[in-house]
Amino acid sequence: MKILRFLGIRSVIGIAFSFSHAVLAFTTPRNNVRICSTCINAATDQLQTANDALFDTYFGEYVSKEDVRSFFSTCCDVQNSKGYQQPAEWADACKIVEAQQENESSKIVATRDINEGDILTLCPFHALGIRNAVEREEYIEFISEADKELYGDKINATMKVQVTVSRKNITNAPLDPACTVIGNKNFIRLFTILLPGKEVIPGWLGGIIQTTTVTVDANCITLPLPTVSPFCAVVATKHIKKGEEILKDSQPPWNLEEELVHIVKRKQRLNIASLRNRLRKSFVGLFHQVNLDYPGIRQIHKDPDIYEVDNFLTDEECDRIITKATPYAEKSMQYIEEEQKYVEHVSRTYKHAVIPKREIPSINAKITSMACCSISEVGSNIFLHYEEGKQQKVDVHVDAGKMSESELFNIDYGEPDKYQMWGVLFCYLNDVDATTGGSTYFPEIDLRITPKKGSALIHFSADLQGRADGRTFHTGTPSMHEKMLIATTLWNTTDIGFDYVDSKVDPMSTDII
């Protein structure tokens, strides 16, 4: 996606002429189209330098050009069903019904019974922009090159159908990644653009829902999704029966919007949090956000962020996991390339076993709820067993890849890694006496955690762009007493196929926890 141009108040005069010119260009013979496209591309290239200067003039003092480009690109990628499938799963309450007769038109209907405050679908957009409300200048990026050539000079008010978003009306502004883009100036606005005649994507039907001025007939409105600006959703304002046509209220009561925002936030908290973490990937140095509303969660260290939850597991769950996994725990091994054989691991002297995810579904439900992630981002649930009297340990390490000795303790080191472990969750299964060792220790920040039965600890080994964080080096210190825990890996991609891998893990027992 490339920068197109600035659209200021001066360009409005040329909209009508530019539109007719574009129609002619795309209906002329093939050779003329080729020449026209070449001219357009050349003109676009020539505008790049001027556009950068204009950006610096009207926006550079308040926002980062790199952040804007990265954020816009991520927002557009979210609508890519291949790269981000979740909206099609939680915003799929309506579908298109094609017209059956010539005098009819297609319509959008509910696929199931819908309650007030439920999300029906999301609102698509085909371009994003920022506006300097004082200077009345706009900076716009298009998703596709073809859209840029066809609509670049013809964006008008009717295409800007989505809710204009500014810092002033962003709900929970400090959480919203958009705040990183627009800075702390209320006159810098974000907005979206919906172009006519574009392909409809499942889960993103908001742009083709019919609007009515008769409030009594309407059953939904468009709302900005809290903390994930500039994304908007179509939300039910009343109970809707399966098969009923979806009609949007063009002038909803002002108090209804505020009421529904709170309902949506409560009902879709985890889905919104997942989308928010997706948007945070736009910015270097931002890390995954956990569910701060999870019962008992507390932050025990900031920058790097580390959280702890007491009683994450019940005593019964801990005992059942120990009974299930202990018989399968084996010594950790490592492969020696020179000798072409496996030997006992010198830096990981504990025993371990991989617990099939299918055997602990309730535990994984807690993990995904607290960590704000999908089950497909959960890697392995590894049972670790430090035996009594053997002073078993794990040496200092960080659970992320792409590191070099000269860059170990630099937050910016390493290349972004598509397949990166962004976090690790420890669930401690028994109490450990702090005086005899066995703590989890982070030497770079001098933080020591004593395991407590049922407690959980989560830290982030890489930022959302896949850059490892050397500050999270940690170790399991030698312990004279027995220590047991589950280490769950959390990844920044769903492409690895953890579900397939898990299906190949041998079963442990019939006790499903």
C-alpha positions as CSV (number, residue, x, y, z in Angstrom):
1,M,0.0,0.0,0.0
2,K,1.5,3.3,-1.1
3,I,0.9,6.9,-0.1
4,L,-1.5,8.5,-2.6
5,R,-1.7,12.2,-1.9
6,F,-3.2,14.9,0.3
7,L,-6.8,15.9,-0.3
8,G,-7.4,19.4,0.8
9,I,-10.2,21.8,0.4
10,R,-8.7,22.9,-2.9
11,S,-9.2,19.5,-4.5
12,V,-13.0,19.6,-4.1
13,I,-13.4,21.8,-7.1
14,G,-12.0,19.2,-9.4
15,I,-14.0,16.2,-8.2
16,A,-16.7,16.3,-11.0
17,F,-14.2,16.7,-13.8
18,S,-11.8,14.1,-12.4
19,F,-14.6,11.5,-12.2
20,S,-15.7,12.0,-15.8
21,H,-12.1,11.8,-16.9
22,A,-11.6,8.5,-15.1
23,V,-14.7,7.0,-16.7
24,L,-13.3,7.9,-20.1
25,A,-9.9,6.6,-19.3
26,F,-11.2,3.2,-18.3
27,T,-13.4,2.8,-21.4
28,T,-10.9,3.8,-24.1
29,P,-9.0,1.2,-26.2
30,R,-6.4,-1.0,-24.5
31,N,-3.4,1.0,-25.8
32,N,-4.9,4.2,-24.4
33,V,-5.5,2.6,-21.0
34,R,-1.9,1.5,-20.9
35,I,-0.7,5.0,-21.7
36,C,-3.1,6.5,-19.2
37,S,-2.0,4.2,-16.4
38,T,1.7,5.0,-17.2
39,C,0.9,8.7,-16.9
40,I,-1.0,8.2,-13.7
41,N,1.9,6.1,-12.2
42,A,4.4,8.7,-13.2
43,A,2.4,11.5,-11.8
44,T,2.0,9.6,-8.5
45,D,5.7,9.0,-8.3
46,Q,6.4,12.7,-8.8
47,L,3.9,13.6,-6.0
48,Q,5.7,11.4,-3.5
49,T,8.3,13.9,-2.5
50,A,5.8,16.8,-2.4
51,N,3.4,14.7,-0.4
52,D,6.1,13.9,2.2
53,A,6.8,17.6,2.5
54,L,3.0,18.3,3.0
55,F,2.8,15.6,5.6
56,D,5.7,17.3,7.5
57,T,3.9,20.6,7.2
58,Y,0.5,19.7,8.4
59,F,1.0,16.5,10.5
60,G,4.7,16.0,11.1
61,E,4.7,18.1,14.3
62,Y,2.0,15.9,15.9
63,V,2.2,12.4,14.4
64,S,4.8,10.0,13.1
65,K,4.7,9.2,9.4
66,E,6.0,5.7,10.0
67,D,3.4,5.0,12.6
68,V,0.6,6.3,10.4
69,R,1.7,4.1,7.5
70,S,2.2,1.0,9.7
71,F,-1.1,1.5,11.5
72,F,-3.0,2.0,8.2
73,S,-1.4,-1.1,6.7
74,T,-2.3,-3.2,9.7
75,C,-5.9,-2.0,9.7
76,C,-6.2,-2.9,6.0
77,D,-4.7,-6.4,6.7
78,V,-7.3,-7.0,9.4
79,Q,-9.9,-7.2,6.6
80,N,-8.0,-9.9,4.8
81,S,-9.9,-13.0,5.6
82,K,-6.8,-15.2,4.9
83,G,-4.7,-13.2,7.4
84,Y,-7.2,-12.6,10.1
85,Q,-10.3,-14.9,10.2
86,Q,-11.7,-14.0,13.6
87,P,-14.3,-11.3,12.6
88,A,-15.9,-13.9,10.4
89,E,-16.4,-16.0,13.5
90,W,-17.8,-13.4,16.0
91,A,-19.4,-11.0,13.6
92,D,-21.4,-13.4,11.4
93,A,-24.9,-12.9,12.5
94,C,-26.3,-11.8,9.1
95,K,-25.9,-12.8,5.5
96,I,-26.8,-11.6,2.0
97,V,-30.0,-12.9,0.4
98,E,-30.0,-12.3,-3.3
99,A,-33.1,-11.0,-5.1
100,Q,-35.5,-13.6,-6.5
101,Q,-37.3,-11.4,-8.9
102,E,-36.4,-8.5,-11.2
103,N,-38.4,-5.9,-9.2
104,E,-36.7,-7.0,-6.0
105,S,-33.3,-6.1,-4.5
106,S,-30.9,-8.1,-2.4
107,K,-31.1,-7.7,1.3
108,I,-29.3,-8.5,4.5
109,V,-31.1,-10.9,7.0
110,A,-30.2,-12.3,10.4
111,T,-28.8,-15.9,10.4
112,R,-30.0,-16.5,13.9
113,D,-32.0,-14.9,16.7
114,I,-30.2,-11.8,17.8
115,N,-30.4,-10.0,21.2
116,E,-30.0,-6.3,21.8
117,G,-26.4,-5.3,21.9
118,D,-25.2,-8.2,19.8
119,I,-22.8,-7.5,16.9
120,L,-24.3,-8.3,13.6
121,T,-21.3,-7.6,11.4
122,L,-18.4,-5.2,11.0
123,C,-18.1,-2.2,8.8
124,P,-15.5,-2.4,6.0
125,F,-13.4,0.4,4.6
126,H,-11.2,0.7,1.5
127,A,-9.1,3.7,2.5
128,L,-8.0,5.4,5.7
129,G,-7.0,8.9,6.4
130,I,-6.0,11.5,9.0
131,R,-7.4,15.0,9.0
132,N,-5.9,18.2,10.3
133,A,-9.1,19.9,11.3
134,V,-7.4,23.3,11.8
135,E,-5.6,23.4,8.4
136,R,-8.4,21.4,6.7
137,E,-5.9,19.0,5.0
138,E,-6.2,15.3,4.7
139,Y,-3.8,12.4,4.2
140,I,-5.3,9.3,2.7
141,E,-4.0,5.8,1.9
142,F,-5.8,3.2,-0.2
143,I,-5.8,-0.5,0.2
144,S,-5.3,-1.3,-3.5
145,E,-3.4,0.4,-6.3
146,A,-6.4,0.2,-8.6
147,D,-8.6,2.1,-6.0
148,K,-5.9,4.7,-5.7
149,E,-5.9,5.3,-9.5
150,L,-9.7,5.3,-9.9
151,Y,-10.8,7.2,-6.8
152,G,-7.7,9.3,-5.8
153,D,-9.2,12.6,-6.8
154,K,-12.8,11.8,-6.2
155,I,-13.2,11.1,-2.5
156,N,-16.3,13.0,-1.4
157,A,-18.4,13.3,1.8
158,T,-20.8,10.5,0.8
159,M,-17.9,8.0,0.8
160,K,-16.8,9.0,4.3
161,V,-19.7,7.1,5.8
162,Q,-17.9,5.8,8.9
163,V,-17.7,7.5,12.3
164,T,-14.9,10.1,12.4
165,V,-12.7,9.3,15.2
166,S,-10.6,11.7,17.3
167,R,-8.8,11.4,20.5
168,K,-11.6,13.2,22.3
169,N,-14.2,10.5,21.6
170,I,-12.0,7.4,21.8
171,T,-13.3,5.2,24.6
172,N,-10.6,4.3,27.0
173,A,-8.1,6.3,25.0
174,P,-4.9,5.1,26.7
175,L,-5.7,1.5,25.5
176,D,-6.5,2.4,22.0
177,P,-3.7,1.9,19.5
178,A,-5.1,4.8,17.4
179,C,-3.8,7.2,20.1
180,T,-0.3,6.2,19.2
181,V,-1.1,7.5,15.7
182,I,-2.9,10.7,16.4
183,G,-0.8,11.8,19.3
184,N,-2.3,14.1,22.0
185,K,-3.9,16.7,19.7
186,N,-7.7,16.7,19.4
187,F,-7.7,18.3,16.0
188,I,-5.9,15.3,14.4
189,R,-8.7,13.0,13.3
190,L,-8.9,9.5,12.0
191,F,-11.5,8.6,9.4
192,T,-12.4,5.7,7.0
193,I,-13.6,5.7,3.5
194,L,-16.1,3.2,1.9
195,L,-15.9,2.9,-1.9
196,P,-18.9,1.8,-4.0
197,G,-19.1,-1.5,-5.8
198,K,-16.3,-3.3,-3.8
199,E,-16.2,-7.1,-3.1
200,V,-18.1,-8.1,0.1
201,I,-16.1,-10.0,2.7
202,P,-17.7,-12.3,5.2
203,G,-18.0,-10.7,8.6
204,W,-17.8,-7.2,6.9
205,L,-21.3,-6.5,5.6
206,G,-21.8,-3.2,7.3
207,G,-21.3,-1.2,4.1
208,I,-24.3,-2.7,2.2
209,I,-27.0,-2.7,4.9
210,Q,-30.0,-0.7,4.0
211,T,-30.6,2.5,6.0
212,T,-34.0,3.7,7.1
213,T,-35.2,7.1,8.4
214,V,-38.2,5.4,10.1
215,T,-36.8,4.6,13.6
216,V,-39.6,2.2,14.4
217,D,-38.6,0.0,11.5
218,A,-34.8,0.1,12.2
219,N,-33.3,-2.7,14.3
220,C,-29.6,-1.7,14.4
221,I,-27.1,1.2,14.3
222,T,-23.4,1.6,13.5
223,L,-21.1,2.0,16.5
224,P,-17.4,2.6,16.9
225,L,-15.8,-0.5,18.6
226,P,-14.3,0.7,21.9
227,T,-10.5,0.8,22.1
228,V,-10.0,-0.4,18.5
229,S,-10.6,2.8,16.5
230,P,-11.4,3.3,13.6
231,F,-13.2,0.0,13.4
232,C,-17.0,0.1,13.6
233,A,-19.7,-2.6,14.0
234,V,-23.4,-2.9,13.2
235,V,-25.1,-3.5,16.6
236,A,-28.7,-4.7,17.2
237,T,-30.9,-2.2,19.0
238,K,-33.6,-4.7,19.7
239,H,-34.4,-8.4,19.5
240,I,-34.1,-9.6,15.9
241,K,-35.6,-12.9,14.7
242,K,-33.8,-15.3,12.4
243,G,-34.5,-14.4,8.8
244,E,-35.6,-10.8,9.6
245,E,-34.2,-8.1,7.4
246,I,-31.5,-5.9,8.9
247,L,-32.3,-2.1,8.7
248,K,-30.0,0.5,10.0
249,D,-31.3,3.6,11.9
250,S,-30.0,6.7,10.1
251,Q,-30.7,9.0,13.2
252,P,-30.4,7.0,16.4
253,P,-31.1,8.6,19.8
254,W,-27.8,10.0,21.2
255,N,-28.2,8.1,24.5
256,L,-28.7,4.8,22.8
257,E,-25.2,4.8,21.3
258,E,-23.5,5.2,24.7
259,E,-25.7,2.5,26.2
260,L,-24.9,0.0,23.4
261,V,-21.1,0.7,23.6
262,H,-21.1,-0.5,27.2
263,I,-23.0,-3.7,26.2
264,V,-20.7,-4.4,23.3
265,K,-17.6,-3.9,25.4
266,R,-19.0,-6.4,28.0
267,K,-20.1,-9.0,25.5
268,Q,-17.2,-8.8,23.1
269,R,-14.4,-8.0,25.6
270,L,-12.1,-10.9,24.5
271,N,-12.7,-10.5,20.8
272,I,-12.1,-6.7,21.0
273,A,-8.9,-7.3,23.0
274,S,-7.7,-9.8,20.4
275,L,-8.3,-7.2,17.6
276,R,-6.6,-4.5,19.7
277,N,-3.5,-6.7,20.1
278,R,-3.6,-7.2,16.3
279,L,-3.5,-3.4,15.8
280,R,-0.7,-3.0,18.4
281,K,1.5,-5.0,16.1
282,S,1.8,-1.8,14.0
283,F,4.3,-0.3,16.5
284,V,7.8,-1.3,17.5
285,G,8.2,-2.0,21.2
286,L,4.5,-2.6,22.0
287,F,3.7,-5.8,23.7
288,H,0.6,-8.1,24.0
289,Q,-2.1,-6.8,26.4
290,V,-3.7,-9.3,28.8
291,N,-7.2,-9.2,30.2
292,L,-6.8,-6.7,33.0
293,D,-10.4,-7.5,34.2
294,Y,-9.5,-11.1,34.9
295,P,-10.3,-12.0,38.5
296,G,-7.2,-11.6,40.8
297,I,-4.8,-10.4,38.1
298,R,-2.1,-7.9,39.3
299,Q,0.9,-6.4,37.7
300,I,4.1,-7.2,39.6
301,H,6.6,-5.5,37.3
302,K,6.3,-2.7,34.6
303,D,8.5,-2.4,31.6
304,P,8.8,-5.3,31.0
305,D,5.3,-6.1,32.1
306,I,4.8,-9.2,34.2
307,Y,1.5,-10.3,35.7
308,E,0.5,-12.7,38.5
309,V,-2.8,-14.3,39.3
310,D,-3.4,-16.1,42.6
311,N,-5.8,-19.1,42.6
312,F,-5.7,-19.3,38.8
313,L,-6.1,-23.0,39.2
314,T,-8.0,-24.7,42.1
315,D,-6.2,-27.1,44.4
316,E,-8.3,-29.9,42.8
317,E,-7.2,-28.9,39.3
318,C,-3.5,-28.9,40.4
319,D,-3.8,-32.3,42.0
320,R,-5.5,-33.8,39.0
321,I,-2.9,-32.4,36.6
322,I,-0.1,-33.8,38.7
323,T,-1.8,-37.2,38.8
324,K,-2.3,-37.1,35.0
325,A,1.1,-36.0,33.9
326,T,3.7,-37.3,36.5
327,P,3.8,-40.9,35.1
328,Y,4.7,-39.6,31.7
329,A,7.5,-37.1,32.7
330,E,10.8,-37.9,31.1
331,K,14.3,-36.4,31.4
332,S,15.0,-33.5,29.1
333,M,17.3,-34.5,26.2
334,Q,19.4,-32.6,23.7
335,Y,20.8,-33.6,20.4
336,I,24.6,-33.5,19.9
337,E,25.3,-32.9,16.3
338,E,28.9,-34.1,16.4
339,E,28.1,-37.4,18.0
340,Q,24.7,-37.7,16.3
341,K,22.9,-38.8,19.4
342,Y,20.7,-37.6,22.2
343,V,22.1,-37.0,25.7
344,E,20.6,-35.6,28.9
345,H,20.2,-31.9,28.7
346,V,22.9,-30.1,30.7
347,S,21.0,-26.9,31.3
348,R,17.5,-28.3,31.7
349,T,17.8,-31.0,34.3
350,Y,14.1,-31.4,35.2
351,K,11.7,-34.0,33.8
352,H,8.9,-32.9,31.5
353,A,5.8,-34.1,29.6
354,V,3.5,-32.5,27.0
355,I,-0.1,-32.5,28.1
356,P,-2.6,-32.8,25.2
357,K,-4.7,-29.6,25.0
358,R,-7.7,-31.8,24.4
359,E,-7.3,-33.3,27.9
360,I,-7.3,-29.9,29.8
361,P,-10.0,-27.8,27.9
362,S,-11.1,-25.9,31.1
363,I,-7.4,-24.9,31.8
364,N,-6.9,-23.7,28.3
365,A,-10.2,-21.7,28.5
366,K,-8.7,-19.9,31.5
367,I,-5.5,-19.3,29.7
368,T,-7.1,-17.8,26.6
369,S,-9.4,-15.6,28.7
370,M,-6.6,-14.2,30.9
371,A,-4.1,-13.9,28.1
372,C,-6.6,-12.4,25.5
373,C,-5.7,-14.8,22.8
374,S,-7.3,-17.6,20.8
375,I,-6.7,-21.3,21.4
376,S,-4.9,-21.5,18.1
377,E,-2.2,-19.2,19.5
378,V,-1.6,-21.5,22.4
379,G,1.3,-23.8,21.7
380,S,2.2,-26.6,24.1
381,N,1.2,-27.2,27.7
382,I,4.4,-28.6,29.1
383,F,4.4,-30.3,32.6
384,L,7.7,-29.6,34.4
385,H,8.8,-31.7,37.3
386,Y,11.8,-30.8,39.5
387,E,12.4,-33.8,41.7
388,E,13.1,-33.5,45.5
389,G,16.7,-33.5,46.7
390,K,18.3,-33.3,43.2
391,Q,18.7,-29.5,42.9
392,Q,17.3,-29.6,39.4
393,K,17.2,-26.4,37.4
394,V,16.9,-24.6,34.1
395,D,19.7,-22.2,33.1
396,V,19.1,-18.5,32.2
397,H,17.2,-18.2,28.9
398,V,14.7,-16.2,27.0
399,D,11.7,-17.9,25.3
400,A,12.1,-16.1,21.9
401,G,14.3,-16.5,18.9
402,K,16.7,-14.5,16.7
403,M,19.3,-13.3,19.3
404,S,23.0,-12.5,19.2
405,E,25.5,-12.1,22.0
406,S,26.0,-8.4,21.2
407,E,22.3,-7.7,21.3
408,L,21.1,-9.8,24.3
409,F,19.9,-6.9,26.4
410,N,18.7,-4.4,23.9
411,I,14.9,-4.1,23.4
412,D,15.4,-3.3,19.7
413,Y,17.6,-6.3,18.9
414,G,16.9,-9.0,16.3
415,E,14.8,-9.1,13.2
416,P,11.0,-9.3,13.3
417,D,10.1,-13.0,13.4
418,K,6.9,-14.3,11.8
419,Y,7.0,-17.4,14.0
420,Q,7.7,-16.0,17.4
421,M,6.8,-16.9,21.0
422,W,5.4,-13.6,22.4
423,G,4.7,-14.9,25.9
424,V,4.9,-17.7,28.4
425,L,2.5,-18.6,31.1
426,F,3.5,-20.5,34.2
427,C,0.9,-22.3,36.3
428,Y,2.4,-23.5,39.6
429,L,1.0,-26.8,40.9
430,N,2.5,-26.9,44.4
431,D,3.9,-24.6,47.1
432,V,7.7,-24.1,47.2
433,D,9.7,-23.0,50.3
434,A,11.5,-19.8,49.2
435,T,14.4,-20.6,51.6
436,T,15.3,-23.8,49.7
437,G,15.4,-22.4,46.1
438,G,13.0,-23.2,43.3
439,S,12.0,-19.7,42.5
440,T,11.5,-18.2,39.0
441,Y,14.1,-15.5,38.7
442,F,14.5,-12.7,36.2
443,P,18.1,-11.5,36.6
444,E,18.0,-8.5,34.3
445,I,15.3,-6.9,36.4
446,D,16.2,-8.6,39.7
447,L,12.7,-10.1,40.2
448,R,12.2,-13.3,42.1
449,I,8.8,-15.1,42.3
450,T,8.2,-17.9,44.7
451,P,5.8,-20.5,43.3
452,K,2.4,-20.8,45.1
453,K,0.0,-23.7,44.4
454,G,-2.6,-22.6,41.9
455,S,-1.0,-19.2,41.0
456,A,-0.1,-18.2,37.5
457,L,2.7,-15.9,36.1
458,I,2.8,-14.5,32.5
459,H,5.6,-12.5,30.9
460,F,6.3,-11.4,27.3
461,S,9.4,-12.7,25.6
462,A,8.9,-10.6,22.4
463,D,7.0,-7.6,21.2
464,L,4.1,-7.8,18.8
465,Q,6.4,-7.3,15.8
466,G,8.3,-10.5,16.8
467,R,11.4,-8.8,18.3
468,A,12.8,-10.7,21.3
469,D,13.1,-8.9,24.6
470,G,16.4,-9.7,26.4
471,R,15.0,-8.2,29.7
472,T,12.9,-11.3,30.2
473,F,15.8,-13.6,30.6
474,H,14.8,-15.9,33.4
475,T,15.7,-19.1,35.2
476,G,14.3,-21.8,37.5
477,T,16.7,-21.7,40.4
478,P,17.9,-25.1,41.8
479,S,15.6,-26.5,44.4
480,M,16.1,-29.1,47.1
481,H,12.3,-29.7,47.3
482,E,9.9,-30.9,44.7
483,K,8.4,-28.3,42.3
484,M,5.8,-28.9,39.6
485,L,4.3,-26.5,37.1
486,I,2.8,-26.1,33.6
487,A,4.6,-23.9,31.1
488,T,2.3,-22.8,28.3
489,T,3.8,-21.2,25.2
490,L,1.9,-18.4,23.4
491,W,2.7,-17.5,19.8
492,N,2.2,-14.6,17.4
493,T,0.8,-16.8,14.5
494,T,-1.8,-19.4,13.9
495,D,0.1,-20.8,10.9
496,I,2.2,-23.3,12.8
497,G,-0.7,-25.8,13.2
498,F,-0.7,-26.4,16.9
499,D,-4.0,-28.2,16.7
500,Y,-2.5,-30.7,14.3
501,V,0.6,-31.1,16.5
502,D,-1.6,-31.6,19.5
503,S,-3.6,-34.3,17.8
504,K,-0.4,-36.3,17.5
505,V,0.5,-36.1,21.2
506,D,-0.2,-39.4,22.9
507,P,-3.1,-39.4,25.3
508,M,-2.4,-39.5,29.0
509,S,-5.6,-40.4,30.7
510,T,-9.4,-40.3,30.4
511,D,-9.6,-37.6,33.1
512,I,-10.6,-34.5,31.2
513,I,-9.9,-31.4,33.2
